[in-house]
Amino acid sequence: MRKPSSQSKGMFLKLLPLSLLLIGQGYSIQGLAQEADNTPVLESQALSSSNGLPNSQLNSQPKPLGNPLPNPLTLSVLLENYANQSPEIALQLANIDMAKATLDNNQVGNRWQANIQGRLGQREFAEETQPHNLLALHVGKVIYDFDQADNQLQADSLSVEQQKVKLQLVENKQRLNVVKAYLNVLLADFQYRIDDEGMAVEYVGFDKVKDRHAIGQLSDVDLLSAEQKYQNALVKRMQAEQMQLKTRVELANTLGLPSERPDELRFPKLDSFKARSIKDVSLQALQAEVLANNQQLKVLEQAQQAQTYALQKAQNTSSPTVRADAWVGQLSSYPELREGSWKATLSVDIPLYDGGAESSATNQVQAQLAKLKAEQLQLQQALRTEVADIYFQLKLLDAEKKQHQVFGDYADLYLDYSRALYENESSTDLGDAMVRLSEANYAMVAWQFKQALLWLQLDYLQGKAVSLQAPKTTLASSDTNSTNNP
């Protein structure tokens, strides 16, 4: 049996730390954890001491009021407990309150009103100065205005319901944003591992070139070429490291917790998306379903209905109004001779010339209605385009999966081949083989995330709740009764 040479032993000892490093960092897609109690955690190396920033320094910012983010963090926990807070949601809640206040304010003039009327005065009557005092309780109400108040009530009620649907839309969009931000963090962690392994490989190669350059076997050009490759790999690793931090900051900001920085993230359960298929669905049917259930379209439809009632009110601006009033009390300083202690009236107000008020109000509402109809057509066009884009991307998923699987099989075989050559001292590209395996794992993970996000985006467009579970009902259909009965 041939004994290894001293040069081979030296090369083996030099490559042994790299091999241990790469083996410790390498893992396959099958070993990725699911969200469970015994799930391994994908820890960010950017949050370790390797980047020169200890965890204590990174987490030195003050914690927000309330419960901090759990560690390790799961996507299901985020969607359940942390996806309902954002400035956009707070703004929409304020819009609902404003719509309710507008509804209440517009109905004030049509309700029963009661007030105390008082007067302390003097007047001239029959060539003499007399007291002219008044102290009475007044009650009055507009009892008929040709449905102007009812039309205003219907329009304002629809506006309130419209803002409520907008809130559901905003909340659902927030959930989708949380999912995207969470998956971006995981992808950044995967990319960092690839670039870290690649940098280690280039470093070992550069170190070998330096040794050979020192003994005159390689030129200065070879040395600078190897150093350039190492520096490129180092910069790429630093970029990946910064992307880890950047995606975590974006996730915290999306959650409305800017002082929180997620540390350890578990791989989410995405099994429900594997069971979904686009093969049995036609593009036309999918577009029709989106146009029927999309919440943005529903908001525009409610706005048009509200403007229809507003138009009816505007057309009755110059209509007569009938009012009832009653007074009880001291109506005159001489109740026995003149006005007595009470009176009741039924009055009518018939406008003869409104100065163009009705025409102006009608034209304004009609212009707003035409604008809403144009926005509806524009949104329908955009939705058809977006659905078509998602549809064809889903169609390509199977082909992309096959591509990634073939690359993964190649990476596995190449790793075995490189390991065999390494053991026989015929080659030293074991590190490069492990980098390729990590790239294959990254490609499969990115494919899974793409599949999940495409289906979630489609669910969002269909008015379904953004969830890791298979959708059952649409949000739009669940609110039909409340919308039809404002």
C-alpha positions in Angstrom: 0.0 0.0 0.0 1.4 3.4 -1.1 2.2 5.7 1.8 1.1 9.3 1.4 3.8 11.8 0.6 4.8 14.6 2.9 3.3 17.1 0.3 0.0 15.2 0.4 -0.1 15.2 4.1 0.5 18.9 4.2 -2.3 19.6 1.7 -4.6 17.3 3.7 -3.9 19.2 6.9 -4.4 22.5 5.2 -7.7 21.5 3.8 -9.0 19.7 6.8 -10.3 22.8 8.6 -12.1 24.0 5.5 -13.7 20.6 5.1 -14.9 20.6 8.7 -16.3 24.2 8.2 -18.1 23.3 5.1 -19.5 20.1 6.4 -20.7 21.9 9.5 -22.5 24.5 7.4 -23.8 22.3 4.6 -27.3 20.8 4.8 -29.8 19.5 2.3 -33.4 20.6 1.6 -34.7 17.4 3.2 -33.2 18.5 6.5 -35.1 21.8 6.6 -37.2 22.0 9.6 -41.0 22.5 9.9 -42.7 24.6 12.5 -42.7 22.2 15.4 -41.4 22.0 18.9 -38.4 19.9 17.9 -37.7 22.0 14.8 -34.1 23.0 14.2 -33.7 26.8 13.9 -32.3 28.7 11.0 -30.0 31.1 12.9 -28.7 34.3 11.2 -24.9 34.3 11.1 -25.2 38.0 10.6 -26.4 38.3 14.2 -23.5 36.4 15.6 -20.0 37.5 16.6 -18.7 36.7 13.2 -19.7 40.1 11.8 -18.1 42.0 14.6 -21.4 43.0 16.2 -22.3 41.0 19.3 -26.0 40.2 19.9 -26.0 42.5 23.0 -25.1 45.4 20.8 -27.5 44.6 18.1 -30.4 44.2 20.5 -29.5 47.2 22.7 -32.4 49.3 21.4 -35.4 49.7 23.8 -38.1 47.2 23.5 -41.6 48.4 22.4 -44.5 48.4 24.7 -46.4 45.1 24.8 -45.1 41.6 24.1 -41.7 41.4 22.3 -41.3 39.0 19.3 -40.8 35.4 20.4 -37.5 33.7 19.7 -37.4 31.5 17.8 -40.0 33.1 15.5 -42.5 31.3 13.4 -44.6 32.6 10.5 -47.8 31.2 11.9 -47.3 33.1 15.1 -46.7 36.3 13.2 -49.9 35.9 11.1 -51.9 35.1 14.2 -50.6 37.7 16.6 -48.5 40.4 14.9 -50.1 40.9 11.4 -52.9 43.3 12.5 -50.8 46.3 13.3 -49.6 48.8 10.8 -50.0 52.6 10.1 -52.2 51.7 7.1 -54.6 49.7 9.3 -54.7 52.5 11.9 -55.4 55.0 9.1 -58.3 52.8 7.8 -59.8 52.5 11.3 -59.8 56.3 11.5 -61.5 56.4 8.1 -64.2 54.1 9.4 -64.8 56.4 12.4 -64.9 59.5 10.1 -67.4 57.8 7.8 -69.6 57.0 10.8 -69.3 60.6 12.1 -70.2 61.9 8.7 -73.3 59.7 8.6 -74.4 60.8 12.0 -73.7 64.5 11.2 -75.7 64.4 8.0 -78.8 63.0 9.9 -78.8 65.7 12.6 -81.0 68.1 10.7 -83.6 65.5 10.1 -84.1 64.3 13.7 -86.3 65.7 16.4 -84.9 68.8 17.9 -85.8 70.4 21.2 -84.5 73.7 22.6 -85.4 76.5 25.1 -86.1 79.8 23.4 -85.9 82.9 25.6 -86.2 86.7 25.0 -86.2 89.7 27.2 -87.2 92.8 25.2 -89.3 95.9 24.6 -91.4 97.0 21.7 -93.7 99.8 20.6 -97.4 98.8 20.2 -100.4 101.2 19.9 -98.1 104.2 20.5 -96.8 102.8 23.8 -93.8 100.9 24.9 -94.6 97.3 26.1 -92.7 94.3 27.3 -91.9 91.8 24.6 -90.6 88.7 26.5 -90.5 85.1 25.6 -89.7 81.8 27.4 -90.8 78.6 25.8 -89.9 75.0 25.0 -89.6 74.5 21.3 -89.8 71.0 19.6 -89.5 70.6 15.8 -88.7 68.2 13.0 -88.6 68.0 9.2 -91.3 65.4 8.5 -91.0 65.1 4.7 -88.3 66.3 2.2 -89.0 64.1 -0.8 -86.5 61.4 0.3 -83.5 63.7 0.5 -82.7 62.5 4.0 -83.2 58.8 3.1 -81.0 59.1 0.1 -78.3 60.7 2.2 -78.6 58.0 4.8 -78.3 55.2 2.2 -75.2 56.9 0.6 -73.5 57.4 4.0 -74.3 53.9 5.1 -72.7 52.5 2.0 -69.7 54.7 2.6 -69.3 53.1 6.1 -69.6 49.6 4.6 -67.1 50.6 1.9 -64.5 51.7 4.6 -65.1 48.4 6.4 -64.3 46.4 3.3 -61.2 48.6 2.8 -60.2 47.6 6.3 -60.4 43.9 5.4 -58.5 44.6 2.2 -55.7 46.5 4.1 -55.5 43.8 6.8 -55.2 41.0 4.2 -52.5 43.0 2.3 -50.7 43.4 5.6 -50.7 39.6 6.1 -49.3 39.2 2.6 -46.6 41.7 3.3 -45.6 39.9 6.5 -45.3 36.6 4.6 -43.1 38.2 1.9 -40.9 39.9 4.5 -40.5 36.7 6.5 -39.6 34.5 3.5 -37.1 37.2 2.4 -35.3 36.8 5.7 -35.0 33.0 5.2 -33.7 33.5 1.7 -31.1 36.0 2.9 -29.9 33.4 5.5 -29.6 30.8 2.8 -27.7 33.1 0.5 -25.3 34.0 3.2 -24.4 30.4 3.8 -23.7 30.0 0.1 -21.5 33.1 -0.1 -19.8 32.2 3.2 -18.9 28.8 1.8 -17.7 30.3 -1.5 -15.5 32.8 0.3 -13.9 30.0 2.4 -13.1 28.1 -0.8 -11.5 31.1 -2.4 -9.6 31.8 0.7 -8.1 28.3 0.8 -7.2 28.6 -2.9 -5.6 32.0 -2.3 -3.6 30.6 0.6 -2.3 27.7 -1.6 -1.3 30.2 -4.3 0.6 32.3 -1.7 2.5 29.2 -0.6 3.5 28.3 -4.1 4.3 31.9 -5.0 6.6 32.0 -2.0 8.7 29.1 -3.3 8.7 30.5 -6.9 6.3 28.1 -8.5 3.7 30.8 -9.4 4.1 34.3 -10.7 2.9 37.6 -9.3 0.1 37.6 -11.9 -1.2 34.3 -10.5 -1.0 35.6 -7.0 -3.0 38.8 -7.8 -5.5 36.8 -9.8 -6.1 34.5 -6.8 -6.3 37.4 -4.4 -8.8 39.2 -6.7 -11.1 36.1 -6.7 -10.9 36.0 -2.9 -11.7 39.7 -2.5 -14.7 39.3 -4.9 -16.0 36.4 -2.8 -15.4 38.4 0.4 -17.4 41.4 -0.9 -20.1 39.0 -2.0 -20.3 37.5 1.5 -20.4 40.9 3.1 -23.3 41.9 0.8 -25.1 38.8 1.8 -24.4 39.6 5.5 -25.9 43.1 5.1 -28.9 41.6 3.3 -29.6 39.5 6.3 -29.7 42.6 8.5 -31.7 44.5 5.9 -34.4 41.9 5.6 -34.7 41.6 9.3 -35.1 45.4 9.6 -37.7 45.3 6.9 -39.6 42.5 8.6 -39.6 44.4 11.9 -40.8 47.6 10.2 -43.5 45.7 8.4 -44.7 44.3 11.7 -44.8 47.9 13.2 -42.1 46.9 15.7 -39.1 48.8 14.4 -37.1 48.4 17.6 -37.5 44.6 17.4 -35.1 42.7 15.3 -36.0 39.0 14.6 -33.2 36.6 15.4 -34.0 33.0 14.8 -36.6 32.0 12.3 -38.2 28.6 11.7 -38.9 27.3 8.3 -42.7 27.6 7.7 -45.1 24.8 6.9 -46.0 25.1 3.2 -47.6 21.7 2.7 -51.0 23.2 1.8 -49.5 24.8 -1.3 -48.0 21.5 -2.6 -51.5 20.1 -2.9 -52.8 23.0 -5.0 -52.7 22.7 -8.8 -53.4 25.1 -11.6 -53.7 22.4 -14.2 -57.5 22.0 -13.9 -58.3 25.8 -13.9 -58.7 27.8 -17.0 -57.4 31.4 -17.2 -60.8 32.7 -18.2 -62.5 31.0 -15.2 -59.8 32.3 -12.8 -60.1 35.9 -14.1 -63.9 35.7 -13.8 -63.6 34.5 -10.2 -61.2 37.3 -9.3 -63.5 40.0 -11.0 -66.4 38.6 -9.0 -64.8 38.5 -5.6 -62.0 41.1 -5.6 -62.3 43.4 -2.7 -60.9 46.5 -4.5 -63.6 46.1 -7.1 -66.2 45.6 -4.3 -65.1 48.9 -2.8 -65.6 50.7 -6.1 -69.0 49.1 -6.6 -70.1 50.3 -3.2 -68.8 53.8 -4.0 -70.9 53.8 -7.2 -74.0 52.7 -5.3 -73.4 55.5 -2.7 -73.0 58.0 -5.6 -76.3 56.8 -7.1 -78.1 57.7 -3.9 -76.2 61.0 -3.8 -77.4 61.7 -7.3 -81.0 61.1 -6.3 -80.6 63.5 -3.4 -79.0 66.1 -5.6 -81.9 65.9 -8.1 -84.3 66.7 -5.2 -82.3 69.6 -3.9 -85.0 72.1 -4.9 -87.9 70.0 -3.7 -90.3 71.3 -1.0 -89.9 70.4 2.7 -92.6 70.0 5.3 -91.8 70.8 8.9 -93.7 70.5 12.2 -93.0 72.7 15.2 -94.5 73.3 18.6 -93.9 75.8 21.4 -95.0 75.6 25.0 -94.4 78.3 27.6 -94.7 82.1 27.9 -95.1 83.1 24.2 -96.0 86.6 25.0 -96.0 89.1 27.8 -99.8 89.2 27.5 -100.8 85.5 27.1 -104.5 86.2 28.0 -104.9 88.8 25.1 -102.6 87.6 22.4 -100.5 84.4 21.8 -101.4 82.3 24.8 -99.2 79.6 26.3 -98.7 77.2 23.4 -98.8 76.9 19.6 -98.2 74.3 16.9 -97.5 74.8 13.2 -97.2 72.7 10.1 -95.1 74.6 7.6 -94.0 74.0 4.0 -91.0 75.5 2.2 -91.2 75.6 -1.6 -88.1 76.9 -3.3 -88.9 79.0 -6.4 -85.3 79.7 -7.6 -82.2 77.9 -6.2 -79.6 79.9 -8.1 -78.4 76.7 -9.9 -77.8 74.7 -6.7 -79.6 71.6 -8.0 -77.9 71.6 -11.4 -74.5 72.1 -9.8 -74.9 69.3 -7.3 -76.2 67.0 -10.0 -73.3 67.7 -12.3 -70.8 67.1 -9.5 -72.2 63.8 -8.5 -72.5 62.6 -12.2 -68.9 63.5 -12.8 -67.8 61.5 -9.7 -69.9 58.6 -10.8 -68.3 58.6 -14.2 -64.9 58.7 -12.6 -65.7 55.7 -10.4 -66.9 53.7 -13.4 -63.7 54.5 -15.3 -61.6 53.5 -12.3 -63.6 50.2 -12.1 -62.8 49.4 -15.8 -59.2 50.4 -15.2 -58.9 48.1 -12.2 -60.6 45.2 -14.0 -58.1 45.5 -16.8 -55.2 45.6 -14.4 -56.6 42.6 -12.5 -56.9 40.5 -15.7 -53.3 41.3 -16.5 -52.1 40.4 -13.0 -54.1 37.2 -12.8 -52.7 36.1 -16.2 -49.2 36.8 -15.1 -49.7 34.7 -11.9 -51.5 32.0 -13.9 -48.6 31.5 -16.3 -46.0 31.6 -13.5 -47.9 28.8 -11.8 -48.0 26.9 -15.0 -44.2 27.0 -15.2 -43.7 25.8 -11.6 -43.5 22.1 -12.5 -40.9 22.7 -15.2 -38.9 24.9 -12.8 -39.1 22.2 -10.1 -37.8 19.6 -12.4 -34.9 21.9 -13.3 -34.0 22.4 -9.7 -34.3 18.7 -8.9 -31.9 17.8 -11.7 -29.5 20.4 -10.5 -29.8 19.0 -7.0 -29.1 15.5 -8.2 -26.1 16.7 -10.1 -24.9 18.6 -7.0 -25.2 15.4 -4.9 -23.3 13.3 -7.4 -20.7 16.0 -7.9 -20.2 16.1 -4.2 -19.8 12.3 -4.0 -17.4 12.4 -7.0 -15.4 15.3 -5.5 -15.2 13.5 -2.1 -13.9 10.4 -3.7 -11.2 12.3 -5.6 -10.3 14.2 -2.4 -9.9 10.9 -0.5 -7.7 9.6 -3.3 -5.7 12.9 -3.3 -6.6 13.4 -7.0 -8.4 16.7 -6.6 -9.1 19.3 -4.0 -12.5 20.9 -5.3 -14.5 19.4 -2.4 -15.4 22.9 -1.2 -16.7 23.9 -4.6 -18.9 20.8 -4.7 -20.4 21.7 -1.4 -21.1 25.2 -2.5 -23.0 23.8 -5.5 -25.0 21.6 -3.2 -25.9 24.6 -1.1 -26.9 26.5 -4.3 -29.2 23.5 -5.2 -30.8 23.6 -1.8 -31.3 27.4 -2.1 -32.9 26.9 -5.5 -35.4 24.4 -4.1 -36.3 26.6 -1.1 -36.7 29.7 -3.4 -39.0 27.6 -5.6 -41.1 26.6 -2.6 -41.4 30.2 -1.5 -42.3 31.3 -5.0 -45.0 28.7 -5.2 -46.5 29.8 -1.8 -46.3 33.5 -2.7 -48.0 33.0 -6.1 -50.9 31.2 -4.5 -51.2 33.7 -1.7 -51.2 36.5 -4.2 -54.0 34.8 -6.1 -55.9 34.3 -2.9 -55.6 37.9 -2.0 -56.9 39.0 -5.4 -59.8 36.6 -5.0 -60.8 38.2 -1.7 -59.7 35.1 0.3 -57.9 35.3 3.6 -54.1 35.2 3.3 -53.2 32.0 5.3 -50.8 29.1 5.3 -53.9 26.8 5.4 -56.0 26.0 2.3 -58.6 28.7 1.8 -62.3 27.8 2.4 -64.4 30.9 1.8 -63.8 34.3 0.4 -63.9 37.4 2.5 -66.1 39.1 -0.1 -68.9 36.5 0.1 -68.9 36.5 3.9 -69.8 40.2 3.9 -72.7 40.1 1.4 -75.4 40.3 3.9 -73.9 43.2 5.8 -73.4 45.1 2.6 -76.9 44.7 1.3 -78.4 45.7 4.7 -76.6 48.9 5.6 
